[in-house]
Amino acid sequence: MAHLLNTSFVAASSPSLRRRPFLRPPFHPSRRSLQVQAKIREIFMPALSSTMTEGKIVSWIKTEGDKLAKGESVVVVESDKADMDVETFYDGYLAAIMVDEGGVAPVGSAIALLAETEDEISEAKSKAAISPASPASAPPPEKSPAIAVAAPAAPVAAAKAAPVVVASTHPASEEGKRIVASPYAKKLAKELNVELATVVGTGPLGRIVAKDVEAAASAAASSVPAPGGGVKPAPSLELGTTVPFTTMQGAVSRNMVESLAVPTFRVGYTITTDALDALYKKIKSKGVTMTALLAKATALALTKHPVVNSSCRDGKSFTYNSSINIAVAVAIDGGLITPVLQDADKVDIYSLSRKWKELVDKARAKQLQPQEYNTGTFTLSNLGMFGVDRFDAILPPGTGAIMAVGASIPTVVGTKDGRIGKKNQMQVNVTADHRVIYGADLATFLQTLAKIIEDPKDLTL
C-alpha cells in the first residue's frame, strides 16, 4: 500500500560536526505527494533558518546510485545566511536527484528520492519523472507512522548542469570526494580561471574562501606575463548586465522592506574616545579587538537600560529580553550578516574577542549556525574602520535598536577651563523602534554608554 512520503534529511553545518536536530518543512494541506512505494522516501529542501523560504543546491556530495548510511552528509544547501551540509535520516540509496547543482527549490519541495533497496532505484527514477497528480485526481494525503506532521511536496524541476569532476585529493575535502569552498569562492575561481584543486583553504575546517582564490590568482598572474610584458589584467565586471539576487541578497532585501513598516527615529551622540583608545592600545597584543570593546561597553550600558534591549514583533506587545546579545554587522562575499555575541555583558573581554574572531571566520566561510546570527537583541554597525564619520543604520526586523558607529577622529574642542584642546571623538547614531523606545530612553542610554567609554575601567573586569 502506498504511504505518504517521508523526509530523509537532517541538516548539519559540517560533515565533521555532530548532527543537527531533525528538520521538517511546514505542513501544507493543499500539496499533493508523489505516489511511490512505501520504501521510497522523499528528500525535501529543509528549512535551515526561520527566515529561509527557498534554498540553493551548492553541491551534491553523493551521486545517483550511491549507498547512504544514516547520518551521512549527502548535499550542501545554501540558505539565506549560510551553507550547511544535509545528512540522510535513513539508510538507503540515492535513487534520483530532482534538483541539480545550482538549482533553487522552495522549502519543503522535493529535491531527490531515496530508495531503501537497490532494486527500487529504477522505480524511483520513473516516479521522479512523473508529473504530480492534479488536485482533482490526487487522493487525500495520508499520515505516515514515521513522522508526526506530514509535509509532502511536489518535485521541482531544474536544468541539468554538467557534473563537476574532482580528480585530486584536497586538504578541504573528505578523502578526496569533494572540494569544500564557499559559493562565491567557486564563482570567483571560474572568473579568475583558478583550479580549486590547487588552492589551499584558510577558512574553518580548511574551507576555501574568496581571499584564497584571489591569492592564488594573484600568484599565478605574477608568474605569467601578459602580452607586451605587462601585468595580466584582472577580470572586471560586465557593465550594463543584470544580475539576479543571491539567496542572501534576497533575504536582506526582504528584511529591509519589512523594516519600513516599523516607525523609527534617530538620536546622535558624540563620545570622547581617548581613554578607550589608550586601553585598546594597551591590551591589543592580548588579542582584544575594538569591536569586542564596543560590544562590551554597549552591553554594560544596556544592563541599566533594559527597554533599549527590548523588542516588539507583533505591534501589540513588547518583550524585555532576558539576555543581552550584541549582533554586529559584517560584510561578507555577496551580502551582509550579523554574527551575535551572546551574553556580552557577562563574558570577559578576552573571551569575547576570541569568540568574535571565531564568528567572523565562520561568517565569511558561510558556516554560522542559526543561533549564531538570528538571536541578536541589539545591533552594532561600525563603518568607522573605513573613515566614515557618521551614518544612519536601518533597524533589523524584530529588534528594538541598532547603533551606527563612526570613526574616532581628532577634534578641536573647548575645555572646561575655557581653553582649546584636542580630543579623539566619535559619532554614534541610534535608530530605534518608536513603538517601544522613546527619545528619553535613548538619551539616557547614550549618556551611560559615553560614561563607560570615557572611563573604560569596567570593560576589563
Disulfide bonds with the S-S distance in Angstrom:
none
